[in-house]
Every structure is written in C-alpha cells, then in structure tokens.
Amino acid sequence: MRRGLAVLACVGLAAVTCAQDGGPVDSGQSEQDRIAALEARVAELVRERDALRVRLAEAIEMLRNLGYSAPDPVLAEPNDPLASPLAAMQTLRRRARLELGSLPRESEADRAAYRRAAQVWVDRMNEGLAGERRWLVRVLSVEMPTSGSSAARAAARVQLFDAATGSALSMPIEVAVPSRVGRRMAEAGSDQGWTAHVVLEPMVRHNPDRLERGPFDFPPFLAPEVEARVGVDWVRFEPAEVPDGFFPPLPGEDELVAPGAGASGGAGAGSGGVEPGRQPR
C-alpha cells in the first residue's frame, strides 16, 4: 500500500516536472506541436495515475476481505526511558539486546560465562530501574462503585502523556482508585491533568531453561536465560497544571462518569509484560 502511494506521488511529480521542463526540445517542431506533445504526455501520465488508483483500491479491498484491520496507534518515543510501563519494558529489551546479545554462547566455557553475566545483569536491572516515578496522566473515564462503602473503589481509565510534548505514551490503563478520588476525577473533567505517583517494579528473572522466545512469549523473553515483566504500584493521584488544549479531544460523550460495579481489585496495565499494579490507597 505504501509502495502504491509512493508510486502515485512519483507519477504526479513526473507530470509536473514534464509540464514545467517541456521535455526534450526538437528544434524542428513548432510551438503548437510541442504543446500538443506535452498535452499528450500529461494525458498518458493521468491515465497511468488513474490505473494505479484502481489497483490501489483493489488491493485495499482485498486486504479488508482478508480481515485486515488498522494497527494500534503509534505511541511517542519518550525521552525518559522509564516514562511509562511500556517504555520501561522497551528499555529492558533494548539493553538486553545491546549488553547480552553480543556475548558468545558457542562453547561450554562461553555458555558458563554468559550465564554468570546474565545473572549479574538481571540483578543490576532489578536494582537500577526500580524506584519512584511521577507520570502525567489524563483521566478518560471513571466507573463509580454501586456500593456506598468507604472501602469501595472506582475504576479509572487513564492514559500517560509526555509533559513536555503532549504526546501519548501509553494505551488506556485501568486503575482502581478510592471512590472519593474517582469522584474528584469525574468532577474535574477530561481536560484536567493528574500527576500519578507510582513505584516502578522491574521483575527481571534469570531462567536457565528459557533459551528462546517460545510460542506464547510469557513472561516476555529478553535474551537467552532472561525474561521480564514490569509492575507498577500506583500510590496516589494529584491534580496537575496543563495548558488549555494540551490533551487531544475525546471522541464520544464528554461525561466521564459511567455507572457500574466499580473495581474492587487490581486493574490491568496493558500488554507487553506489564503487570497489574497495586492500587492507590
């Protein structure tokens, strides 16, 4: 599909170039003959363009018939390697590829040295990447509990954003929050920013029996003998100042509150090796 679009762009550019440059000039041709030749060439390019458009439409229809669906939105690459659970997981993958992927494993001595290096690397990642973080989030929706108990919890769908650029850093994440916090989030509206105080918990593990990714890839494979997940402890939420229009418009209803049973336990934080986190108190 991209190739088809590129071809169309090239054809359009070629048509404009020919029209501007006039192509090779035959000194024996009259001005009218040259104009007629250029018009014929432009008409030919237009026919080729239209034919490519038809082929592109046929290809799109074929993909739809085969069950093609659009990919997930592309998330921004954060400057902070720990700016989100997904960013932390990508950081672990990248460091494993760079720091373990080049180590030899051909001989028995190589494999023994690799195992020692992998164990040291696991401990270094678990200690070095863990810690408190502050993430800017937007509340997308709140599902209030039906129970009036003070222990009842609301389910808030939040999304992480880069505080400097306003780019989305995560897909929506569901977090269980105290009902009073959920009520404040709903009353503040979707344009209110929130600072999430979290504790990031890398769970990198040395598994000598895990030598390849495998069909299910769980826990996610980083390198031979190394697998990992990322846990998040959502400690608390506080209102954060953001400029007007900082967040993109939300589709659908403006109202944040949705009635329901609410959340009484942990909430998933998405895929890709991100663990359900402990929830705000």
N, C-alpha and C positions, 0 to 999 in steps of 0.2 A: 504493500500500500504506500509506504513511504517512497519507494522507488518510483511508483506511478506519479505521485505528486511532484517528485523531483524532475521527472521527465517532462511533465506539463510545464513546470517553471522554466526548464531549459528551452522548450519549444517556444514559449511566449517570449523569452529573451531573444531567441534567434530571430523571431519575426520582427521584433522591434529593431534589432541590430541591422537586419537586412533592409528594413524600411528606411533606416537612418543613413546607412552607409551607401546604399544603392547597389551593392554587389559589384562584381567586375564590370567595368565600363567598356563597351565596344564603341570605338570612335566612329564606326560606320553606321551606328544606329542613330535614328532621330530621337528627339526628346520624347515624342509620343510613343515610339517603340520601347524606349527604356521604361517609361511609366507603365506601359501595358505589361512588360515583362515582370516588373516589380509587383504589380497587382496580381498577376497570375501566381507568382511565388507566394505572396501573402495568402491567397486563396488556398493554395496547396497546404501551407502550414496550418491554416484554420481547419481544413479537413482532417489533417493528421491529429491536431489537438482534439477535435470532436471525437475521433475514433478512439483516442486514448481515454477520454472521459467515459465513453461507453464501456470500454474494457475495465476501467477502474470501478464503475458502478456494478458491473457483473461480478468482479472479484469481491466487492463489499457484500453483495447479496449472497454469494457463495459462502463467505465466512459466517454470515448470520445464520444461514441454513445449517451450518456445521456446529452451531451453538457458540459462536464467538461472542464474547462479551468484553466490554471495555475494561482495561486494567484498573487497579486501585489508583487513587490519586497519588502523584509523586510528592513525597514529603521532602522538605528542605533538608540540606546537609548542614547540621548545626556547627557553629564554631566550637562550642563546648562539647567534648566527647561524651559527657555524662548528662546532656541536656534533656534526656528522656530515657525511658526503659529501652526503646528501640535503639537509640544512639549508643547506650551502654553496651548492648548486645553486638552492635556493629563494631564498636571499638574492640571488644574481645575477639571478634572474628579477625579483624584486621591485624591486631597484634599477634595473634596465634599464627596467622599466615606469614608475617614478617619474621617473627622471632623463633618459631618452631618449624615452619615449613621448609627451611633451608638446611636443617640438620640431617645428616646422613643416617640411614637405618638399614644399610645393606648387610653388614656383618653382625655377628653376635655381640662383638665389642661396641659397635655403633649403636645397636639397639639398647644395650645396657646404659651407655652414656646418654642416649636420648631419654630413656626412662627417668634417669636422675634429673636431667634438665627439665623435663615436663613436670615433675613433682615440685621442683623449685619454682617454676613459672606459675603453677596453679596457686601456690601459697602467696606469691607476690601479687597476683591479680586479686585474690580474695581480700588481701590486706590493703592494697594500694587504691582500689577503686571503690571500696566501701566508704560510706560516710553520709553526712547530712547535706541535702541539696535544697535549693529553692527554685521551684518551677512556676512559670507564669501559665495559668490555665484559664480557660473560658468555660462557663457552665452552659451546656447545650440544652439540658432538660433536667427536671427533678421529679421523681416519683415519691410522693409522700406516703408514709405508712398509714394504714387504716386504724391501727391501734393507737390509743391515746397514752400508752405507757411512756414514761420518760426514757426507758431503755430502747424504745422502738427507733429504727434507723430508716432514713430516707436513702433512695438510690439516685445519685447524681451522675449524669453523663458529662464528662469533662474532656477537653482537648487541650493539649500543650501547644504553646506558641513561643516563638523566639521574641524576647522582649525588645531586641534591637531592630529587627526587620519586620516583625509581624507575620512571619511565615509559620505555617503549621508544622509541628514537629512530631505529631502522633495522630493516629486514628482515634476516634472517640473511645474513652476508657470509662468503665462504670466503677464508681467508688461508693461504698456505703458510708454515710455520714450521719451524725446525730440529727434527729428531726429538727432541732432548733437551728442547726446550721443549714439544713436543706431549706427551711422556711426563709432564712435570710438570703440564700442564693436565689430562690424564686422571686422574692420581692425586689431584689436588686436588678434583675433582668439580664438578658444575654449580652449586653454591651459592657457589663461590669467585669473587670479583670480580677483575678484572685491569685494570691501567692500561696502555692501549696508547699508546705514544709514537709519534706519527706526524708527518709533514710534509705539510701540505695544499698542493696544487699546482693552483690555478685555471689553466685553459688557455682563456682568453678570446681570441677571434680576430676581427679585423676582416676581413670578406669582402664587398667591394663588390658582388659578384654575387648575394648572398643577400638578397632583399628580402621574402621571406615564409617561412612555416614549411615548406611543401612536404609531399608525401605521406609521406615517411619520417622527417622531422624529425631528421636526424642529420648533423652534430653538432646538439644541441638549439639551437633558434632562441630568441634573447633579444629582439631588436629588429631592425628593418631594418639589414642590413650587420653584424650582430653575432651570433656563435654561440659556444658554450662547452661545455667538458667540465670535470670535476673529477677530478684524480688524487690518489692517496694513497700515500705512501711509509710503509709500516708498519716502523718502525725496531726496536722491541723491546717485549716484554711484561713487566710486573712484577706480582706479587700485590698486590691492593688490599683494604683492610678495608671490609666492608659489614656492616650489621646482620643478625642472624638473620631469615630470611624476607623479605629485601629483594627477591629475584627471585621471579617467579611460578613455580608448579610446572611442570615439563616434562611433556608428555604422553608416554606410552610408556615405554620402558626407561630405567632410571636410569643404566645403564652408558654412559660417554662414548666408550669406545674402540670403533672399528669397523675390522676388518681390511680391507686393500685395498692398492692400488698406491701410495697416498700422492700427494703433489703434488711435482712437480719443477720447476714453472714458476710463472707468475703466476696469481693467482686473481681471478675476477670479483668486483666490489664492488657488484653490483646494477645496476638500470637507471636511467634518468633522467639520463644524461650523466655517470655516474660511471665513471671509467677503472679498469681493473685496475691495482693498485698494485704498487710494488716491495716485496719481502717482507723480514721481519726477518732479520738476519744472525746 
